[in-house]
Amino acid sequence: MNHYLEKERIGKLMLKFSIPCIMALLVSSLYNIVDQIFIGQGIGYLGNGATNVVFPITIIALAIALMIGYGCAAFLSICQGRKNSDKAHISVGNAIIITIGIGLIVTILFFIFKEQLLSAFGATKNNIDYAREYYIYIVLGIPFFMFGNFMCSIIRADGNPRYSMMITLLGAIINIILDPLAIFVFGWGMKGAALATISGQIVTAILGFHYLRNAKSFHLEKRSFQLSISTIKSFLPLGMSSFLTQVSIVIIMIVMNNTLITFGTQSPYGADIPLTVMGIVMKVFQIVISIVVGIAAGSQPIIGYNYGAGRFDRVKEIFKTMMIAQFIVGFIAMILFEIFPNNIIQIFGSESALYNEFAVISFRIYLSTIILCCIQKSISIFLQSLGKPFLSTGLSLLKDFILGVPLVLFLPMKFGLTGILYSAPIADIISFLAAILCVLYTFKKMDSKEKQNSYILNYAK
């Protein structure tokens, strides 16, 4: 069991767990970024537009993997804090069965509804052929993609964040090596970019599976894989916030892509420029969020263990340290997006002046309140780590769905294409205020519980 999570210095623990988690998530984000860079240089912005159309299916798969993985990881950490090894191994075994089963079902459904999904995700007549080619091969890798992401969460909760980082990093390195070979040397275009991506995902999944034989805090048995409804009900809600966060991203991407096409055609930029640019903006944004989630998710085992052990003082100290780190990340990101947007967009290929103009505007407006977004995202995961899925889920839904979707739909009716860009800052401000209220409420309840525990201990003496 990970007793040192209750005794080691908070700063040292967070560095140990968060840095590998950040690296793993950054590397995961690089899968799509690398594809876009090489596709932008080798095929052009229509190819990049096609990857943006296909991107939601990977988010759907990731949403399911994170729901199971983060939920099981949070439950595993709490079990460790409570010294309950029996529930720990049963939860992991059940989570493995669910992940593999759903992964296969999702893959089949993606193939059956290919044309409907591409149309819903905003494919245009100019990029549809590229999108179809990329889609087919990306879908083949979905089961491996899901299992690899699921296992990374479990491995971190087991106290081995470095291994989690290593298998993700290795997958990304394979992708980075194969991408230029497939696109420029073999001339496989979109198919080559997709094959390079799923090759890395397969390696990550295989190495994740191998880890199960050497886990430290749980040992799988035959009965671990006997489905237990009560166990599933215990861990699955803990990952619901991550699931809804990712699903809401898909919904807002669908709404945004279609709105960009509608109002883009009424602007000087046309439909394809806004669609491609916002896809790049969102993926660059995901790099920042990977750091934010990495800090918070990396701290999850520490938070869960100490909360389960009743060490509320340490839980508060972790939260304070997290908030300082998230503010620094958000501030640096804001400076980069406001001052150097043109330099960032040039990485993905040199295009027309009109394309560059819209890219600069998009970065400066859409990501102007990224500091608030970083803090809000971190608070949501913090609440999830405490076993409070309803508060965590509510915060995620508020920003990405309850506010995000209506703002994207209605602001353009008044302000045109730029109205879409202002949806993010407005949602960030409101959801940030809600997150602060949720934390104050949680700490008040925690203080009350701490006083109660102290009274019981004093009475026992």
ABEGO torsion letter per residue (X at the ends): XBAAAAABBAAAAAAAAAAAAAAAAAAAAAAAAAAAAAAAAAAEAAAAAAAAAAAAAAAAAAAAAAAAAAAAAAAAAAAAAAGBAAAAAAAAAAAAAAAAAAAAAAAAAAAAAAAAAAAAAGBBAAAAAAAAAAAAAAAAAAAAAAAAAAAAAAAAAAGBAAAAAAAAAAAAAAAAAAAAAAAAAAGAEAAAAAAAAAAAAAAAAAAAAAAAAABAABBBBAAAABBBAAAAAAAAAAAAAAAAAAAAAAAAAAAAAAAAAAAAAABAAEAAAAAAAAAAAAAAAAAAAAAAAAAAAAAAAAAAAAAAAGBAAAAAAAAAAAAAAAAAAAAAAAAAAAAAAAAAAAAAEBBBAAAAAAAAAAAAAAAAAAAAAAAAAAAAAAAAAAGBAAAAAAAAAAAAAAAAAAAAAAAAAAAEAAAAAAAAAAAAAAAAAAAAAAAAAAAAAAAAAAAAAAAAAAAAX
